[in-house]
Amino acid sequence: MADVLGLIESKDLLAFSQNYSIERNYVGNRLFPNIKTENLEAEYYSMSALNQLPTLAKVHAFDSEAVIGNRPGLDKFNFEKFLVKEKINQSERTQFMLDHGVAKTGLVRTVFDDMNRLANNVIARAEKMKMDVLTTGIITISENNLNMTVDFGVPSGNKKSYDWGSPEHDILADIQEMVDVASANGQNPDTVVTSRKIVRYMQKNKYIQIAINSALGVGAYIDEVQLNNLMERKFGFSIIVDEDIYATESVSNGVVSRTKARFFAENKFVMTSRNNGAGLWGPTPEELAYAPYSEKNSKQYVTMAQWQTPDPVALWTKASGLIVPILPQPDAIVMATIAFDGNEHALDNLTVSSAAGTAVGDTAITVSPALTSGNSYKYKVATDVTFPTYGQNLRSWTTWDGTSDITAATGKEICVAEVDGDYKAVKAGITTVTARA
């Protein structure tokens, strides 16, 4: 019997791993460039917004002693890198084909194709993490029996919501408000990331058309070059449109179905700087099993491994990576959730917070602003809550009195909605649950 495991030697696997480029034309690779370190944890310091501003040095008389200055305080962040991995069973069929004369070169090509596909899946998961940080300031892991939330410390005041559905709404005033938030923190964002859909709403906006073509140009078509020129001239940033997608898989009765999903949420408009992020990679357990960390490993981001099982006889191929994005200046990013089409409500119209409740398994929820007279609260808990649309009837959701603890598992999402007398949603907000352990 030919050795199916011997199709690709260990040195070839190692060479593949060390020479495999993870650079893709993803927005995350531009805003969170990939860096490799040999540590499991990512530790870095961030200076708070107020501490970034210069203070005035004192005027002194000649021959007098200089006043001793104060070193600004630093915020320390410490995150453990996430182990991302996936394997595939190349099955007993590979061994059968090898034993019955199928060309070895063809089988080797099949195995390498699988390796490339698995590595791409690891890279895509890293991109999704980067976009989660960019659009929410939070990474929520709720998969594969893991439930955790990593908060990168973006201030609540840096999270905005606007409705750009009407061409009569002053989008430029909203953008100026976001710029003012960044400026108050001593920041000058040079990049905006958004979706093609939001760009189209900007192109149709009356105030933007006037700014470009004067009052006589209302209704005239504006292309993306004109829009970008206006943004650079007026606010000092350029727009990046992110339409990159990935696939999610589900299995029902043994049938695998795939659905398209976006890395960057379609209703987001995010202001940031190109030097305010990185993707920190580390050595995986599989990588260290090959040999101790060395200079060659600094370019090895995804590690490939293979092994064979005796029953059933199968060849397994696995790709793994150790990754966490970092955001050294969380107050330099300003993110907005945009409502459009006249019926979509922004995610953060209500600011919802979760803390450990009194009893085990309970969470204490706080909501701001206060409940409008005549309205009431409804809530829903799920792994991935679907946000309600404005005016959606939420009679079937659970009623909440606004003060009592709620039973919910840590890591789940909870959406709290304010409804009118007909149970129609008028405000809503989402947060990740923290329950009493």
N, C-alpha and C positions, 0 to 999 in steps of 0.2 A: 504494500500500500504506500503510495506516495504521501509525503508529509505535507499536509495542507498548510501547517503553520510555517513551513519552510519556504513558502512562496515569496515572502518578503523577510529579509534578515533584519535582526535587531539594529544593525548599523544603518540600514536603509530607513528604518522607522525614525531613528534618531536624526539622521540627515534631513528627512522630511520635516521633522519638528523644528530643527534649528534653522532651516532655510525657508520655512513657510511664512509668507508675508501676510500680515493681518490688516494691512492698509486697504480700506475700501472707500468708495466715494460716498461715505456717510457723513452727515453733518456732524455727528458726534466725534468723528475722527479729527475734524478741524477745530472744534471747540474744546474737546477733551483729548488732546494728543496722547498716544499710548507711551507709557514709560514702564520699564521693568526694574524691579528691585528684588532683593533676595529675602525680603521679610514677609511674614504672614500678615502682619498688621500694617495699616497705613496710619502714620502719626504725623500731624502737621499743626502749625499754629496759625491763627488768623487774628489780625488786629481789628478791633471793633470800629464801626463807622466813625464815631466821635474821636477815637484815638488816632485815626488816620489824618485828621485835619492838623495843619501846623499850628503851633502856639507861638506867641510873640516872644522873642528873646528880649531881655531887659537891656535898657540903656545904662551904661556904667560910666562913672568918672574914670579918668586915667589913673593908673596905679591902684585901682580897687580890685578886689577879688571877684571873680565871676560867680554869679548865682548858680547853684547846682540845679541842673534840670532833672526832670522825672522821666523815667522810661515808661512809655505807654504799656498798659496791660495787654496781655495776649490771651486769646481763647484757644484752648487746646482741644483738638479733635482726634479721636482715636477710633478707627473702624477696622474690623477684621475683614480681610478680603473674602469674597464669595467664591466658593468652589463650584464651577460650572462644568458639567460633563454629560456626555451621552455616548452610548455604545450601540452597536448593531450586531446581530447574529447573522453571519454569512452562511449559516446552516450546513446541514449534512450534504446538501446538493452540491456545494463547492467541492467537497471531497469526492463525491461520486463523479462529477465532471472531470476532475483531475485524474481519477483512476481509469477513466474510459476515453482517454485520448484527446480531450479538449486542450487546445493549445495553451501552454502555461502563460505565454505573454498576454493572451486575452484575459485570463483569470487575474493576473497581476494588475492589469489595467482596471478591472472591475473593483479590486480591493482598493487601489489608489483613488478611484472615483468615490468610493464610500468614505475614505479618509478625508478627502477634500470636502465632501458634503457635511460630514460630522464637524470638521473644523469650522466651516462656515456657520453652522448652527451655534457654536460656542461664541463666535464673533458677533452674531446677530443678538445673542442674549446680552452681551456687553453693551452693544449699541442701545438696546432697550433700557438698560440701567441708566446710561448717560442721558437719554431723553426724559426719563422719569425725573431725574435730578433737575434737568433744565426746565421742565414744565410745572413741577410741583414742589421741588426742593426736598422730596422724600422718595425713598425706595421702599416699597412694600413687597415682601416676599411671602407669598401664600401658595406654595406648591410643594409637591414631593414631601409632605409631612413637615414642612418648615413654615412657621408663621412668625415673622419679625418685621419691624419697621425701623428704618434708619432715617433720622431727621438731620438734614445738613444745616439747619439753623437759619433758613431764609426768614427774615422778620415778617410778621403778619402784615405790617404796613406796606410791604413790597409786593403784596398779592392783591391785584385789582380785578374788578369786573365791569364790563361795559356792554351796552347793546348797540351794535353797529348795523342793525337791520334796516334802519331808515336812511336813505341818502341825505336827509335833512339834518341828521345828527352830526355834531361837530367832532369828528374823529381827531382832528388836529389838536383840539383842546385836551382830549383824553391822552394823547401821546405826550403833550407838553406836561401833563400832570405826572406821567410816569418818569419823564426826564427830570422833573423837579424832585421826585423821590430819590432818584440816583444822585442828583447834584447835592441834595442835603446830606448824603452819606459820603460826599467827597469823591464821587465816581462820575466818569464820563463814558457811558456805554457807546461802543462803536459798531455794534451788531444787533440786528433784530432777526429772530427766527419766527416764521409763521407759516401758514398754509396757503396754497393757491386760492382757496375759497375766500379767505380773509382779504387777500390781495385784490380779488375781484370786487369785493365790497368797498375797498379803499378807492379803486379806480372809478367806481360809480358815485362816490361821495361828492356832494355839492361843494363843501368847503375845500376839499383837495383840488377839485376842478378849478375853482376860483383862484386858488393859490398858484396854480400852474398857468391857467389861460385867461385870468381876470374874470370879472363878472359876466362878460360877454361870451365866455367859453363854457358856461354851465351846460352840461349835457354832451359836450364834446368828448370823444374817446381819448383816454389816457393810456399810454403803454407803460410797461414796467420800467423802461429806461427813464421816462419822465418822472414816474413815481419815485424811483430811487434817487434821482437827482434832487427832487424836492426834499426827501428825507435827509440826504447828506447836507444840503444847503441849510435847511432849517434846524435840524437836530443833531447832525454830525454822525449819523449811522447809516449803514447800508442794510438792505433786507436780503436775507437768505430764505428761500422757499424750500421747505422740507416735505417731500411727497414720498419718501422711501417707505416701503412696506415689507412685511414679513408674513409668514403663514402660521396659524395655530392649527393644531391637530386634535381631533376627537375620534374615539373609537366606539362604535355601536354595533353589537352583534358581529364583531370581528371585522367590520368594514371601517377603514380609516377615511375620514373626510377632512378636507383642508379648507380653511377660511382665511381670507386676507385681513390683515390688521395694519394699522399705522404705527410707526415708531413715535412720531410726533403728533400729538392730538390736533385734530383739525380746527378746534375752537380756541387755540392758544396764540398769543402774541407776546413774545418774550424778548426783553431787552437785556443784553449782557455784553461782556468784553471777550475778545478772542484769547486773552491771556489769563482767563479766570477759570481754569479747570484742567483736569488731567485724568487719564484713565490709568490707574496704577495696577500693574500686573505683578504676579509673584510666581515662585516655583511651585508647581503642583507636586503632590506625593509621587505621581508617576514619573515626573521629571527627575526628582531626587533619587528615585530607585535606579535610574540609569547610571548616575555618577554624581559626586558632590558638585555644588554650584561653582561655576567658573565663568570666565569672561565670555565664552561661547554661548552660555545660557542667557546672556543679556538680551539677545534677539530672539529667544525662543519663547513665544507667548502661548502657543497651543501645543500640548504634548500628545503624541499618538502612542498607543500601546496595543498589543495583541496577545492573545492567549487562546489555548484550546481546551475544551471540556471533553471528558471521555464519554459521557452519557447524558444527553445525545452528543454524538461527535459533532462538534461545532467550532467554528472559528469566530471569535469575538474580536471586534475592532472598536477602540474607544478613543475619543478626543476629550481633553480636559484643559481647563484654564482657571487661573486664580485672579480675580479682577474686582476692583472697586473704584468707582469714580470719586474724585475729590473736588471740592469747591472752596478754594482758599478764601475767597471773599464773598460769603453768602449775601451780604447786604449790597453787593454790586449788581445783583440780578433783580430785575423787576418783571414780574409775570402777570399777564392779564388773561382772564377767561372772557371770551367774546361771545355774546348772544347774537344770533342773526335769524333770518327768515321769519321774524315777527313772533315766534313762539318758543324760542329756546331761551332758557334762563341760565344765568351764569352760575358756575359751581359754588362760588363763595359769596353769594348774596347773604347767606347766614354763615357766621364763623362758629363752627362746631368744635368743641374740645372734649376729650375723653381722659378720665383719670380713674385709678382704681376705686371701686365702690366700697361699701361697708362690708358686704357679705362676699364670700368666695364665689367667683364667677360673675360678679356684678361690676358694672362700670357706672361712674358718675359723669353725666353729660351736662355741659354748660353751653348755652347758645347766646349769641349776641348778633344784632341788637335785640332788644326786648320784644316780646310778643305784641303784635298789634291788637288793639281792643277789638273784640268780636271774632278773632281768629283762634285757632287751636293748633296743636302739634300732632303730627303723625310721623312714624319712623319705620325704617326697614333695615334689617341686618342681613348681610350676605358676604360671600367671598369677594365678589366684584359687583357692587351695587350699580344698577342702571339708574342714572339721574333722571328725575321726572322732567317733563316739559311744562312750560308755563300753562296753567289752566287744566292740567291733567287731574282727573278724579282719583283721589287717593283714599277713598272710603275703605278699601280692603287693607290698607296699611294699619299697623298697630298704633293705637292712641297712646299719647304720653302727656302727663300732666305738667311737664316742664321742670320738675324737681326730683321725682323719684328715681332711684337707681334702676338701671336696665340690665337684664341678664343677657350677656353676649360674650363670646370668646375673644380673647386677645388675638389681634392680627386680622380679625374680620373688619369689614367696612360697615359703618352705620351712616345712613342718610336720614337727617332730620328735616322735615318739611313743615312749613307754616301753611295752613290751609284756611280758606274762608268758610263761611257757613254752609256752602255746598260741597265741601271737601275738595275744592279745587286748589292746586298748588299755586302759591304766590311767591314763596321764598323757599330756599333749600340750601343745605350745606352738607358736606361729607367729611368724615374723619375716620381714622383707623382706631379700632377699639383697644383700650388698655383696661383689663379687668383685674379684680383682686385675685391673686394666686392662692 
